[in-house]
Amino acid sequence: SLVGSLFFVENLFPSLTKIVPVGWSLAIEVQFYVLIPFLFLLPVPVIFRVLWTLLALTIAIRFGLLLLNPDFYRVSPLAYLIG
């Protein structure tokens, strides 16, 4: 858990104990800010292709979650996790 917190990869390797309870959120932010500048090194058509692909993927995942479990979007995420 200490190594995951230090290198901001806590969201990739979940563990039972957390040093920082919201470390997963901070890890996602740091990964975003580290990776996004490399996206702009690509040619513009490739950037648009990557962004459209990511958009289509997220929409497909959302519809997949909806089809697999319709209750997922009817209740708040916290109430869904609690049961």
mmCIF file of the N, C-alpha and C atoms, coordinates in Angstrom:
data_MODEL
# 
_entry.id   MODEL 
# 
loop_
_atom_site.group_PDB 
_atom_site.id 
_atom_site.type_symbol 
_atom_site.label_atom_id 
_atom_site.label_alt_id 
_atom_site.label_comp_id 
_atom_site.label_asym_id 
_atom_site.label_entity_id 
_atom_site.label_seq_id 
_atom_site.pdbx_PDB_ins_code 
_atom_site.Cartn_x 
_atom_site.Cartn_y 
_atom_site.Cartn_z 
_atom_site.occupancy 
_atom_site.B_iso_or_equiv 
_atom_site.pdbx_formal_charge 
_atom_site.auth_seq_id 
_atom_site.auth_comp_id 
_atom_site.auth_asym_id 
_atom_site.auth_atom_id 
_atom_site.pdbx_PDB_model_num 
ATOM 1   N N  . SER A 1 1  ? 0.818   -1.193 0.000   1.00 0.00 ? 1  SER A N  1 
ATOM 2   C CA . SER A 1 1  ? 0.000   0.000  0.000   1.00 0.00 ? 1  SER A CA 1 
ATOM 3   C C  . SER A 1 1  ? 0.869   1.267  0.000   1.00 0.00 ? 1  SER A C  1 
ATOM 4   N N  . LEU A 1 2  ? 1.988   1.224  0.684   1.00 0.00 ? 2  LEU A N  1 
ATOM 5   C CA . LEU A 1 2  ? 2.881   2.379  0.713   1.00 0.00 ? 2  LEU A CA 1 
ATOM 6   C C  . LEU A 1 2  ? 3.460   2.655  -0.674  1.00 0.00 ? 2  LEU A C  1 
ATOM 7   N N  . VAL A 1 3  ? 3.890   1.623  -1.352  1.00 0.00 ? 3  VAL A N  1 
ATOM 8   C CA . VAL A 1 3  ? 4.460   1.791  -2.692  1.00 0.00 ? 3  VAL A CA 1 
ATOM 9   C C  . VAL A 1 3  ? 3.393   2.296  -3.658  1.00 0.00 ? 3  VAL A C  1 
ATOM 10  N N  . GLY A 1 4  ? 2.189   1.754  -3.562  1.00 0.00 ? 4  GLY A N  1 
ATOM 11  C CA . GLY A 1 4  ? 1.093   2.210  -4.416  1.00 0.00 ? 4  GLY A CA 1 
ATOM 12  C C  . GLY A 1 4  ? 0.762   3.672  -4.195  1.00 0.00 ? 4  GLY A C  1 
ATOM 13  N N  . SER A 1 5  ? 0.823   4.109  -2.950  1.00 0.00 ? 5  SER A N  1 
ATOM 14  C CA . SER A 1 5  ? 0.557   5.516  -2.639  1.00 0.00 ? 5  SER A CA 1 
ATOM 15  C C  . SER A 1 5  ? 1.681   6.420  -3.125  1.00 0.00 ? 5  SER A C  1 
ATOM 16  N N  . LEU A 1 6  ? 2.910   5.961  -2.985  1.00 0.00 ? 6  LEU A N  1 
ATOM 17  C CA . LEU A 1 6  ? 4.040   6.786  -3.397  1.00 0.00 ? 6  LEU A CA 1 
ATOM 18  C C  . LEU A 1 6  ? 4.109   7.004  -4.901  1.00 0.00 ? 6  LEU A C  1 
ATOM 19  N N  . PHE A 1 7  ? 3.744   5.960  -5.671  1.00 0.00 ? 7  PHE A N  1 
ATOM 20  C CA . PHE A 1 7  ? 3.834   6.048  -7.128  1.00 0.00 ? 7  PHE A CA 1 
ATOM 21  C C  . PHE A 1 7  ? 2.491   6.335  -7.792  1.00 0.00 ? 7  PHE A C  1 
ATOM 22  N N  . PHE A 1 8  ? 1.472   6.630  -7.002  1.00 0.00 ? 8  PHE A N  1 
ATOM 23  C CA . PHE A 1 8  ? 0.142   6.976  -7.500  1.00 0.00 ? 8  PHE A CA 1 
ATOM 24  C C  . PHE A 1 8  ? -0.436  5.906  -8.424  1.00 0.00 ? 8  PHE A C  1 
ATOM 25  N N  . VAL A 1 9  ? -0.336  4.667  -8.013  1.00 0.00 ? 9  VAL A N  1 
ATOM 26  C CA . VAL A 1 9  ? -0.950  3.562  -8.753  1.00 0.00 ? 9  VAL A CA 1 
ATOM 27  C C  . VAL A 1 9  ? -1.909  2.784  -7.858  1.00 0.00 ? 9  VAL A C  1 
ATOM 28  N N  . GLU A 1 10 ? -2.401  3.458  -6.838  1.00 0.00 ? 10 GLU A N  1 
ATOM 29  C CA . GLU A 1 10 ? -3.285  2.801  -5.879  1.00 0.00 ? 10 GLU A CA 1 
ATOM 30  C C  . GLU A 1 10 ? -4.587  2.333  -6.519  1.00 0.00 ? 10 GLU A C  1 
ATOM 31  N N  . ASN A 1 11 ? -5.026  3.008  -7.571  1.00 0.00 ? 11 ASN A N  1 
ATOM 32  C CA . ASN A 1 11 ? -6.250  2.598  -8.251  1.00 0.00 ? 11 ASN A CA 1 
ATOM 33  C C  . ASN A 1 11 ? -6.037  1.359  -9.119  1.00 0.00 ? 11 ASN A C  1 
ATOM 34  N N  . LEU A 1 12 ? -4.816  1.081  -9.512  1.00 0.00 ? 12 LEU A N  1 
ATOM 35  C CA . LEU A 1 12 ? -4.538  -0.082 -10.358 1.00 0.00 ? 12 LEU A CA 1 
ATOM 36  C C  . LEU A 1 12 ? -4.342  -1.361 -9.551  1.00 0.00 ? 12 LEU A C  1 
ATOM 37  N N  . PHE A 1 13 ? -3.899  -1.219 -8.314  1.00 0.00 ? 13 PHE A N  1 
ATOM 38  C CA . PHE A 1 13 ? -3.645  -2.373 -7.450  1.00 0.00 ? 13 PHE A CA 1 
ATOM 39  C C  . PHE A 1 13 ? -4.380  -2.192 -6.123  1.00 0.00 ? 13 PHE A C  1 
ATOM 40  N N  . PRO A 1 14 ? -5.668  -2.481 -6.099  1.00 0.00 ? 14 PRO A N  1 
ATOM 41  C CA . PRO A 1 14 ? -6.408  -2.280 -4.849  1.00 0.00 ? 14 PRO A CA 1 
ATOM 42  C C  . PRO A 1 14 ? -5.918  -3.237 -3.757  1.00 0.00 ? 14 PRO A C  1 
ATOM 43  N N  . SER A 1 15 ? -5.847  -2.721 -2.567  1.00 0.00 ? 15 SER A N  1 
ATOM 44  C CA . SER A 1 15 ? -5.424  -3.547 -1.436  1.00 0.00 ? 15 SER A CA 1 
ATOM 45  C C  . SER A 1 15 ? -6.417  -3.367 -0.293  1.00 0.00 ? 15 SER A C  1 
ATOM 46  N N  . LEU A 1 16 ? -6.248  -4.153 0.734   1.00 0.00 ? 16 LEU A N  1 
ATOM 47  C CA . LEU A 1 16 ? -7.174  -4.094 1.853   1.00 0.00 ? 16 LEU A CA 1 
ATOM 48  C C  . LEU A 1 16 ? -6.931  -2.873 2.729   1.00 0.00 ? 16 LEU A C  1 
ATOM 49  N N  . THR A 1 17 ? -5.700  -2.469 2.880   1.00 0.00 ? 17 THR A N  1 
ATOM 50  C CA . THR A 1 17 ? -5.401  -1.315 3.726   1.00 0.00 ? 17 THR A CA 1 
ATOM 51  C C  . THR A 1 17 ? -5.040  -0.123 2.860   1.00 0.00 ? 17 THR A C  1 
ATOM 52  N N  . LYS A 1 18 ? -5.510  1.025  3.253   1.00 0.00 ? 18 LYS A N  1 
ATOM 53  C CA . LYS A 1 18 ? -5.233  2.256  2.509   1.00 0.00 ? 18 LYS A CA 1 
ATOM 54  C C  . LYS A 1 18 ? -4.561  3.250  3.442   1.00 0.00 ? 18 LYS A C  1 
ATOM 55  N N  . ILE A 1 19 ? -3.480  3.850  2.981   1.00 0.00 ? 19 ILE A N  1 
ATOM 56  C CA . ILE A 1 19 ? -2.824  4.897  3.751   1.00 0.00 ? 19 ILE A CA 1 
ATOM 57  C C  . ILE A 1 19 ? -3.634  6.181  3.637   1.00 0.00 ? 19 ILE A C  1 
ATOM 58  N N  . VAL A 1 20 ? -4.003  6.522  2.410   1.00 0.00 ? 20 VAL A N  1 
ATOM 59  C CA . VAL A 1 20 ? -4.841  7.687  2.145   1.00 0.00 ? 20 VAL A CA 1 
ATOM 60  C C  . VAL A 1 20 ? -6.171  7.155  1.615   1.00 0.00 ? 20 VAL A C  1 
ATOM 61  N N  . PRO A 1 21 ? -7.277  7.370  2.333   1.00 0.00 ? 21 PRO A N  1 
ATOM 62  C CA . PRO A 1 21 ? -8.557  6.798  1.900   1.00 0.00 ? 21 PRO A CA 1 
ATOM 63  C C  . PRO A 1 21 ? -8.986  7.205  0.484   1.00 0.00 ? 21 PRO A C  1 
ATOM 64  N N  . VAL A 1 22 ? -8.650  8.417  0.075   1.00 0.00 ? 22 VAL A N  1 
ATOM 65  C CA . VAL A 1 22 ? -9.030  8.874  -1.267  1.00 0.00 ? 22 VAL A CA 1 
ATOM 66  C C  . VAL A 1 22 ? -7.851  8.791  -2.228  1.00 0.00 ? 22 VAL A C  1 
ATOM 67  N N  . GLY A 1 23 ? -6.904  7.921  -1.939  1.00 0.00 ? 23 GLY A N  1 
ATOM 68  C CA . GLY A 1 23 ? -5.712  7.793  -2.767  1.00 0.00 ? 23 GLY A CA 1 
ATOM 69  C C  . GLY A 1 23 ? -6.011  7.370  -4.188  1.00 0.00 ? 23 GLY A C  1 
ATOM 70  N N  . TRP A 1 24 ? -7.049  6.563  -4.377  1.00 0.00 ? 24 TRP A N  1 
ATOM 71  C CA . TRP A 1 24 ? -7.396  6.119  -5.726  1.00 0.00 ? 24 TRP A CA 1 
ATOM 72  C C  . TRP A 1 24 ? -7.768  7.309  -6.602  1.00 0.00 ? 24 TRP A C  1 
ATOM 73  N N  . SER A 1 25 ? -8.454  8.298  -6.038  1.00 0.00 ? 25 SER A N  1 
ATOM 74  C CA . SER A 1 25 ? -8.853  9.476  -6.795  1.00 0.00 ? 25 SER A CA 1 
ATOM 75  C C  . SER A 1 25 ? -7.640  10.327 -7.150  1.00 0.00 ? 25 SER A C  1 
ATOM 76  N N  . LEU A 1 26 ? -6.746  10.493 -6.204  1.00 0.00 ? 26 LEU A N  1 
ATOM 77  C CA . LEU A 1 26 ? -5.524  11.243 -6.474  1.00 0.00 ? 26 LEU A CA 1 
ATOM 78  C C  . LEU A 1 26 ? -4.666  10.539 -7.514  1.00 0.00 ? 26 LEU A C  1 
ATOM 79  N N  . ALA A 1 27 ? -4.638  9.215  -7.468  1.00 0.00 ? 27 ALA A N  1 
ATOM 80  C CA . ALA A 1 27 ? -3.860  8.451  -8.445  1.00 0.00 ? 27 ALA A CA 1 
ATOM 81  C C  . ALA A 1 27 ? -4.398  8.663  -9.856  1.00 0.00 ? 27 ALA A C  1 
ATOM 82  N N  . ILE A 1 28 ? -5.719  8.671  -10.004 1.00 0.00 ? 28 ILE A N  1 
ATOM 83  C CA . ILE A 1 28 ? -6.320  8.887  -11.320 1.00 0.00 ? 28 ILE A CA 1 
ATOM 84  C C  . ILE A 1 28 ? -5.974  10.285 -11.836 1.00 0.00 ? 28 ILE A C  1 
ATOM 85  N N  . GLU A 1 29 ? -6.029  11.285 -10.958 1.00 0.00 ? 29 GLU A N  1 
ATOM 86  C CA . GLU A 1 29 ? -5.679  12.645 -11.377 1.00 0.00 ? 29 GLU A CA 1 
ATOM 87  C C  . GLU A 1 29 ? -4.230  12.742 -11.833 1.00 0.00 ? 29 GLU A C  1 
ATOM 88  N N  . VAL A 1 30 ? -3.325  12.177 -11.074 1.00 0.00 ? 30 VAL A N  1 
ATOM 89  C CA . VAL A 1 30 ? -1.907  12.248 -11.427 1.00 0.00 ? 30 VAL A CA 1 
ATOM 90  C C  . VAL A 1 30 ? -1.648  11.506 -12.734 1.00 0.00 ? 30 VAL A C  1 
ATOM 91  N N  . GLN A 1 31 ? -2.258  10.341 -12.904 1.00 0.00 ? 31 GLN A N  1 
ATOM 92  C CA . GLN A 1 31 ? -2.086  9.595  -14.155 1.00 0.00 ? 31 GLN A CA 1 
ATOM 93  C C  . GLN A 1 31 ? -2.601  10.407 -15.341 1.00 0.00 ? 31 GLN A C  1 
ATOM 94  N N  . PHE A 1 32 ? -3.730  11.080 -15.148 1.00 0.00 ? 32 PHE A N  1 
ATOM 95  C CA . PHE A 1 32 ? -4.287  11.910 -16.209 1.00 0.00 ? 32 PHE A CA 1 
ATOM 96  C C  . PHE A 1 32 ? -3.315  13.027 -16.592 1.00 0.00 ? 32 PHE A C  1 
ATOM 97  N N  . TYR A 1 33 ? -2.796  13.738 -15.595 1.00 0.00 ? 33 TYR A N  1 
ATOM 98  C CA . TYR A 1 33 ? -1.912  14.864 -15.869 1.00 0.00 ? 33 TYR A CA 1 
ATOM 99  C C  . TYR A 1 33 ? -0.555  14.424 -16.404 1.00 0.00 ? 33 TYR A C  1 
ATOM 100 N N  . VAL A 1 34 ? -0.170  13.200 -16.158 1.00 0.00 ? 34 VAL A N  1 
ATOM 101 C CA . VAL A 1 34 ? 1.097   12.700 -16.703 1.00 0.00 ? 34 VAL A CA 1 
ATOM 102 C C  . VAL A 1 34 ? 0.915   12.228 -18.142 1.00 0.00 ? 34 VAL A C  1 
ATOM 103 N N  . LEU A 1 35 ? -0.208  11.613 -18.451 1.00 0.00 ? 35 LEU A N  1 
ATOM 104 C CA . LEU A 1 35 ? -0.404  11.016 -19.775 1.00 0.00 ? 35 LEU A CA 1 
ATOM 105 C C  . LEU A 1 35 ? -0.936  11.986 -20.831 1.00 0.00 ? 35 LEU A C  1 
ATOM 106 N N  . ILE A 1 36 ? -1.732  12.960 -20.451 1.00 0.00 ? 36 ILE A N  1 
ATOM 107 C CA . ILE A 1 36 ? -2.347  13.855 -21.427 1.00 0.00 ? 36 ILE A CA 1 
ATOM 108 C C  . ILE A 1 36 ? -1.322  14.623 -22.272 1.00 0.00 ? 36 ILE A C  1 
ATOM 109 N N  . PRO A 1 37 ? -0.236  15.141 -21.718 1.00 0.00 ? 37 PRO A N  1 
ATOM 110 C CA . PRO A 1 37 ? 0.719   15.849 -22.593 1.00 0.00 ? 37 PRO A CA 1 
ATOM 111 C C  . PRO A 1 37 ? 1.270   14.981 -23.725 1.00 0.00 ? 37 PRO A C  1 
ATOM 112 N N  . PHE A 1 38 ? 1.397   13.680 -23.495 1.00 0.00 ? 38 PHE A N  1 
ATOM 113 C CA . PHE A 1 38 ? 1.887   12.799 -24.559 1.00 0.00 ? 38 PHE A CA 1 
ATOM 114 C C  . PHE A 1 38 ? 0.872   12.650 -25.676 1.00 0.00 ? 38 PHE A C  1 
ATOM 115 N N  . LEU A 1 39 ? -0.401  12.803 -25.354 1.00 0.00 ? 39 LEU A N  1 
ATOM 116 C CA . LEU A 1 39 ? -1.441  12.731 -26.380 1.00 0.00 ? 39 LEU A CA 1 
ATOM 117 C C  . LEU A 1 39 ? -1.265  13.862 -27.393 1.00 0.00 ? 39 LEU A C  1 
ATOM 118 N N  . PHE A 1 40 ? -0.844  15.029 -26.926 1.00 0.00 ? 40 PHE A N  1 
ATOM 119 C CA . PHE A 1 40 ? -0.702  16.173 -27.820 1.00 0.00 ? 40 PHE A CA 1 
ATOM 120 C C  . PHE A 1 40 ? 0.568   16.126 -28.663 1.00 0.00 ? 40 PHE A C  1 
ATOM 121 N N  . LEU A 1 41 ? 1.411   15.145 -28.451 1.00 0.00 ? 41 LEU A N  1 
ATOM 122 C CA . LEU A 1 41 ? 2.569   14.956 -29.318 1.00 0.00 ? 41 LEU A CA 1 
ATOM 123 C C  . LEU A 1 41 ? 2.194   14.219 -30.600 1.00 0.00 ? 41 LEU A C  1 
ATOM 124 N N  . LEU A 1 42 ? 1.014   13.625 -30.613 1.00 0.00 ? 42 LEU A N  1 
ATOM 125 C CA . LEU A 1 42 ? 0.546   12.884 -31.788 1.00 0.00 ? 42 LEU A CA 1 
ATOM 126 C C  . LEU A 1 42 ? -0.024  13.847 -32.820 1.00 0.00 ? 42 LEU A C  1 
ATOM 127 N N  . PRO A 1 43 ? -0.084  13.436 -34.078 1.00 0.00 ? 43 PRO A N  1 
ATOM 128 C CA . PRO A 1 43 ? -0.726  14.278 -35.103 1.00 0.00 ? 43 PRO A CA 1 
ATOM 129 C C  . PRO A 1 43 ? -2.220  14.448 -34.797 1.00 0.00 ? 43 PRO A C  1 
ATOM 130 N N  . VAL A 1 44 ? -2.776  15.552 -35.245 1.00 0.00 ? 44 VAL A N  1 
ATOM 131 C CA . VAL A 1 44 ? -4.166  15.894 -34.924 1.00 0.00 ? 44 VAL A CA 1 
ATOM 132 C C  . VAL A 1 44 ? -5.162  14.804 -35.337 1.00 0.00 ? 44 VAL A C  1 
ATOM 133 N N  . PRO A 1 45 ? -5.066  14.216 -36.541 1.00 0.00 ? 45 PRO A N  1 
ATOM 134 C CA . PRO A 1 45 ? -6.029  13.156 -36.871 1.00 0.00 ? 45 PRO A CA 1 
ATOM 135 C C  . PRO A 1 45 ? -5.972  11.963 -35.908 1.00 0.00 ? 45 PRO A C  1 
ATOM 136 N N  . VAL A 1 46 ? -4.787  11.635 -35.431 1.00 0.00 ? 46 VAL A N  1 
ATOM 137 C CA . VAL A 1 46 ? -4.649  10.522 -34.493 1.00 0.00 ? 46 VAL A CA 1 
ATOM 138 C C  . VAL A 1 46 ? -5.272  10.891 -33.156 1.00 0.00 ? 46 VAL A C  1 
ATOM 139 N N  . ILE A 1 47 ? -5.110  12.141 -32.734 1.00 0.00 ? 47 ILE A N  1 
ATOM 140 C CA . ILE A 1 47 ? -5.717  12.593 -31.481 1.00 0.00 ? 47 ILE A CA 1 
ATOM 141 C C  . ILE A 1 47 ? -7.231  12.428 -31.545 1.00 0.00 ? 47 ILE A C  1 
ATOM 142 N N  . PHE A 1 48 ? -7.827  12.880 -32.650 1.00 0.00 ? 48 PHE A N  1 
ATOM 143 C CA . PHE A 1 48 ? -9.280  12.766 -32.785 1.00 0.00 ? 48 PHE A CA 1 
ATOM 144 C C  . PHE A 1 48 ? -9.724  11.306 -32.817 1.00 0.00 ? 48 PHE A C  1 
ATOM 145 N N  . ARG A 1 49 ? -8.947  10.454 -33.476 1.00 0.00 ? 49 ARG A N  1 
ATOM 146 C CA . ARG A 1 49 ? -9.286  9.028  -33.511 1.00 0.00 ? 49 ARG A CA 1 
ATOM 147 C C  . ARG A 1 49 ? -9.239  8.424  -32.111 1.00 0.00 ? 49 ARG A C  1 
ATOM 148 N N  . VAL A 1 50 ? -8.219  8.789  -31.348 1.00 0.00 ? 50 VAL A N  1 
ATOM 149 C CA . VAL A 1 50 ? -8.091  8.284  -29.982 1.00 0.00 ? 50 VAL A CA 1 
ATOM 150 C C  . VAL A 1 50 ? -9.256  8.766  -29.125 1.00 0.00 ? 50 VAL A C  1 
ATOM 151 N N  . LEU A 1 51 ? -9.597  10.054 -29.226 1.00 0.00 ? 51 LEU A N  1 
ATOM 152 C CA . LEU A 1 51 ? -10.681 10.601 -28.416 1.00 0.00 ? 51 LEU A CA 1 
ATOM 153 C C  . LEU A 1 51 ? -12.031 10.003 -28.792 1.00 0.00 ? 51 LEU A C  1 
ATOM 154 N N  . TRP A 1 52 ? -12.289 9.820  -30.082 1.00 0.00 ? 52 TRP A N  1 
ATOM 155 C CA . TRP A 1 52 ? -13.553 9.206  -30.508 1.00 0.00 ? 52 TRP A CA 1 
ATOM 156 C C  . TRP A 1 52 ? -13.625 7.742  -30.060 1.00 0.00 ? 52 TRP A C  1 
ATOM 157 N N  . THR A 1 53 ? -12.502 7.056  -30.114 1.00 0.00 ? 53 THR A N  1 
ATOM 158 C CA . THR A 1 53 ? -12.473 5.662  -29.659 1.00 0.00 ? 53 THR A CA 1 
ATOM 159 C C  . THR A 1 53 ? -12.752 5.576  -28.166 1.00 0.00 ? 53 THR A C  1 
ATOM 160 N N  . LEU A 1 54 ? -12.150 6.457  -27.390 1.00 0.00 ? 54 LEU A N  1 
ATOM 161 C CA . LEU A 1 54 ? -12.397 6.468  -25.952 1.00 0.00 ? 54 LEU A CA 1 
ATOM 162 C C  . LEU A 1 54 ? -13.848 6.815  -25.632 1.00 0.00 ? 54 LEU A C  1 
ATOM 163 N N  . LEU A 1 55 ? -14.413 7.749  -26.376 1.00 0.00 ? 55 LEU A N  1 
ATOM 164 C CA . LEU A 1 55 ? -15.820 8.104  -26.174 1.00 0.00 ? 55 LEU A CA 1 
ATOM 165 C C  . LEU A 1 55 ? -16.726 6.912  -26.477 1.00 0.00 ? 55 LEU A C  1 
ATOM 166 N N  . ALA A 1 56 ? -16.483 6.239  -27.593 1.00 0.00 ? 56 ALA A N  1 
ATOM 167 C CA . ALA A 1 56 ? -17.289 5.069  -27.948 1.00 0.00 ? 56 ALA A CA 1 
ATOM 168 C C  . ALA A 1 56 ? -17.134 3.959  -26.915 1.00 0.00 ? 56 ALA A C  1 
ATOM 169 N N  . LEU A 1 57 ? -15.932 3.778  -26.420 1.00 0.00 ? 57 LEU A N  1 
ATOM 170 C CA . LEU A 1 57 ? -15.697 2.750  -25.410 1.00 0.00 ? 57 LEU A CA 1 
ATOM 171 C C  . LEU A 1 57 ? -16.443 3.051  -24.116 1.00 0.00 ? 57 LEU A C  1 
ATOM 172 N N  . THR A 1 58 ? -16.415 4.306  -23.673 1.00 0.00 ? 58 THR A N  1 
ATOM 173 C CA . THR A 1 58 ? -17.118 4.638  -22.436 1.00 0.00 ? 58 THR A CA 1 
ATOM 174 C C  . THR A 1 58 ? -18.633 4.508  -22.591 1.00 0.00 ? 58 THR A C  1 
ATOM 175 N N  . ILE A 1 59 ? -19.156 4.869  -23.758 1.00 0.00 ? 59 ILE A N  1 
ATOM 176 C CA . ILE A 1 59 ? -20.589 4.707  -23.999 1.00 0.00 ? 59 ILE A CA 1 
ATOM 177 C C  . ILE A 1 59 ? -20.952 3.228  -24.006 1.00 0.00 ? 59 ILE A C  1 
ATOM 178 N N  . ALA A 1 60 ? -20.132 2.404  -24.632 1.00 0.00 ? 60 ALA A N  1 
ATOM 179 C CA . ALA A 1 60 ? -20.392 0.960  -24.661 1.00 0.00 ? 60 ALA A CA 1 
ATOM 180 C C  . ALA A 1 60 ? -20.357 0.368  -23.250 1.00 0.00 ? 60 ALA A C  1 
ATOM 181 N N  . ILE A 1 61 ? -19.419 0.814  -22.443 1.00 0.00 ? 61 ILE A N  1 
ATOM 182 C CA . ILE A 1 61 ? -19.341 0.310  -21.065 1.00 0.00 ? 61 ILE A CA 1 
ATOM 183 C C  . ILE A 1 61 ? -20.575 0.730  -20.279 1.00 0.00 ? 61 ILE A C  1 
ATOM 184 N N  . ARG A 1 62 ? -21.020 1.971  -20.445 1.00 0.00 ? 62 ARG A N  1 
ATOM 185 C CA . ARG A 1 62 ? -22.224 2.439  -19.753 1.00 0.00 ? 62 ARG A CA 1 
ATOM 186 C C  . ARG A 1 62 ? -23.444 1.608  -20.146 1.00 0.00 ? 62 ARG A C  1 
ATOM 187 N N  . PHE A 1 63 ? -23.631 1.369  -21.449 1.00 0.00 ? 63 PHE A N  1 
ATOM 188 C CA . PHE A 1 63 ? -24.768 0.565  -21.885 1.00 0.00 ? 63 PHE A CA 1 
ATOM 189 C C  . PHE A 1 63 ? -24.636 -0.882 -21.415 1.00 0.00 ? 63 PHE A C  1 
ATOM 190 N N  . GLY A 1 64 ? -23.419 -1.398 -21.392 1.00 0.00 ? 64 GLY A N  1 
ATOM 191 C CA . GLY A 1 64 ? -23.207 -2.747 -20.874 1.00 0.00 ? 64 GLY A CA 1 
ATOM 192 C C  . GLY A 1 64 ? -23.594 -2.845 -19.409 1.00 0.00 ? 64 GLY A C  1 
ATOM 193 N N  . LEU A 1 65 ? -23.210 -1.851 -18.606 1.00 0.00 ? 65 LEU A N  1 
ATOM 194 C CA . LEU A 1 65 ? -23.613 -1.845 -17.202 1.00 0.00 ? 65 LEU A CA 1 
ATOM 195 C C  . LEU A 1 65 ? -25.122 -1.760 -17.065 1.00 0.00 ? 65 LEU A C  1 
ATOM 196 N N  . LEU A 1 66 ? -25.743 -0.968 -17.907 1.00 0.00 ? 66 LEU A N  1 
ATOM 197 C CA . LEU A 1 66 ? -27.200 -0.828 -17.856 1.00 0.00 ? 66 LEU A CA 1 
ATOM 198 C C  . LEU A 1 66 ? -27.899 -2.132 -18.216 1.00 0.00 ? 66 LEU A C  1 
ATOM 199 N N  . LEU A 1 67 ? -27.390 -2.829 -19.230 1.00 0.00 ? 67 LEU A N  1 
ATOM 200 C CA . LEU A 1 67 ? -28.012 -4.087 -19.632 1.00 0.00 ? 67 LEU A CA 1 
ATOM 201 C C  . LEU A 1 67 ? -27.778 -5.201 -18.612 1.00 0.00 ? 67 LEU A C  1 
ATOM 202 N N  . LEU A 1 68 ? -26.596 -5.238 -18.025 1.00 0.00 ? 68 LEU A N  1 
ATOM 203 C CA . LEU A 1 68 ? -26.293 -6.289 -17.058 1.00 0.00 ? 68 LEU A CA 1 
ATOM 204 C C  . LEU A 1 68 ? -27.001 -6.086 -15.733 1.00 0.00 ? 68 LEU A C  1 
ATOM 205 N N  . ASN A 1 69 ? -27.180 -4.831 -15.324 1.00 0.00 ? 69 ASN A N  1 
ATOM 206 C CA . ASN A 1 69 ? -27.816 -4.555 -14.045 1.00 0.00 ? 69 ASN A CA 1 
ATOM 207 C C  . ASN A 1 69 ? -28.578 -3.237 -14.126 1.00 0.00 ? 69 ASN A C  1 
ATOM 208 N N  . PRO A 1 70 ? -29.870 -3.288 -14.464 1.00 0.00 ? 70 PRO A N  1 
ATOM 209 C CA . PRO A 1 70 ? -30.661 -2.054 -14.616 1.00 0.00 ? 70 PRO A CA 1 
ATOM 210 C C  . PRO A 1 70 ? -30.753 -1.229 -13.336 1.00 0.00 ? 70 PRO A C  1 
ATOM 211 N N  . ASP A 1 71 ? -30.631 -1.859 -12.174 1.00 0.00 ? 71 ASP A N  1 
ATOM 212 C CA . ASP A 1 71 ? -30.718 -1.111 -10.914 1.00 0.00 ? 71 ASP A CA 1 
ATOM 213 C C  . ASP A 1 71 ? -29.520 -0.206 -10.690 1.00 0.00 ? 71 ASP A C  1 
ATOM 214 N N  . PHE A 1 72 ? -28.463 -0.395 -11.437 1.00 0.00 ? 72 PHE A N  1 
ATOM 215 C CA . PHE A 1 72 ? -27.238 0.374  -11.241 1.00 0.00 ? 72 PHE A CA 1 
ATOM 216 C C  . PHE A 1 72 ? -27.483 1.876  -11.384 1.00 0.00 ? 72 PHE A C  1 
ATOM 217 N N  . TYR A 1 73 ? -28.350 2.276  -12.301 1.00 0.00 ? 73 TYR A N  1 
ATOM 218 C CA . TYR A 1 73 ? -28.604 3.694  -12.522 1.00 0.00 ? 73 TYR A CA 1 
ATOM 219 C C  . TYR A 1 73 ? -29.880 4.189  -11.849 1.00 0.00 ? 73 TYR A C  1 
ATOM 220 N N  . ARG A 1 74 ? -30.634 3.323  -11.190 1.00 0.00 ? 74 ARG A N  1 
ATOM 221 C CA . ARG A 1 74 ? -31.865 3.745  -10.522 1.00 0.00 ? 74 ARG A CA 1 
ATOM 222 C C  . ARG A 1 74 ? -31.624 4.275  -9.124  1.00 0.00 ? 74 ARG A C  1 
ATOM 223 N N  . VAL A 1 75 ? -30.567 3.839  -8.510  1.00 0.00 ? 75 VAL A N  1 
ATOM 224 C CA . VAL A 1 75 ? -30.264 4.272  -7.150  1.00 0.00 ? 75 VAL A CA 1 
ATOM 225 C C  . VAL A 1 75 ? -28.918 4.987  -7.146  1.00 0.00 ? 75 VAL A C  1 
ATOM 226 N N  . SER A 1 76 ? -28.652 5.696  -6.072  1.00 0.00 ? 76 SER A N  1 
ATOM 227 C CA . SER A 1 76 ? -27.375 6.385  -5.974  1.00 0.00 ? 76 SER A CA 1 
ATOM 228 C C  . SER A 1 76 ? -26.255 5.352  -5.863  1.00 0.00 ? 76 SER A C  1 
ATOM 229 N N  . PRO A 1 77 ? -25.056 5.679  -6.320  1.00 0.00 ? 77 PRO A N  1 
ATOM 230 C CA . PRO A 1 77 ? -23.955 4.719  -6.252  1.00 0.00 ? 77 PRO A CA 1 
ATOM 231 C C  . PRO A 1 77 ? -23.662 4.236  -4.829  1.00 0.00 ? 77 PRO A C  1 
ATOM 232 N N  . LEU A 1 78 ? -23.765 5.136  -3.854  1.00 0.00 ? 78 LEU A N  1 
ATOM 233 C CA . LEU A 1 78 ? -23.512 4.744  -2.476  1.00 0.00 ? 78 LEU A CA 1 
ATOM 234 C C  . LEU A 1 78 ? -24.556 3.753  -1.983  1.00 0.00 ? 78 LEU A C  1 
ATOM 235 N N  . ALA A 1 79 ? -25.836 4.023  -2.291  1.00 0.00 ? 79 ALA A N  1 
ATOM 236 C CA . ALA A 1 79 ? -26.898 3.103  -1.880  1.00 0.00 ? 79 ALA A CA 1 
ATOM 237 C C  . ALA A 1 79 ? -26.754 1.764  -2.594  1.00 0.00 ? 79 ALA A C  1 
ATOM 238 N N  . TYR A 1 80 ? -26.303 1.782  -3.840  1.00 0.00 ? 80 TYR A N  1 
ATOM 239 C CA . TYR A 1 80 ? -26.102 0.531  -4.579  1.00 0.00 ? 80 TYR A CA 1 
ATOM 240 C C  . TYR A 1 80 ? -24.994 -0.304 -3.942  1.00 0.00 ? 80 TYR A C  1 
ATOM 241 N N  . LEU A 1 81 ? -23.903 0.351  -3.541  1.00 0.00 ? 81 LEU A N  1 
ATOM 242 C CA . LEU A 1 81 ? -22.786 -0.381 -2.929  1.00 0.00 ? 81 LEU A CA 1 
ATOM 243 C C  . LEU A 1 81 ? -23.160 -0.926 -1.561  1.00 0.00 ? 81 LEU A C  1 
ATOM 244 N N  . ILE A 1 82 ? -23.951 -0.175 -0.807  1.00 0.00 ? 82 ILE A N  1 
ATOM 245 C CA . ILE A 1 82 ? -24.353 -0.630 0.520   1.00 0.00 ? 82 ILE A CA 1 
ATOM 246 C C  . ILE A 1 82 ? -25.309 -1.801 0.421   1.00 0.00 ? 82 ILE A C  1 
ATOM 247 N N  . GLY A 1 83 ? -26.144 -1.776 -0.618  1.00 0.00 ? 83 GLY A N  1 
ATOM 248 C CA . GLY A 1 83 ? -27.058 -2.892 -0.839  1.00 0.00 ? 83 GLY A CA 1 
ATOM 249 C C  . GLY A 1 83 ? -28.446 -2.521 -0.499  1.00 0.00 ? 83 GLY A C  1 
# 
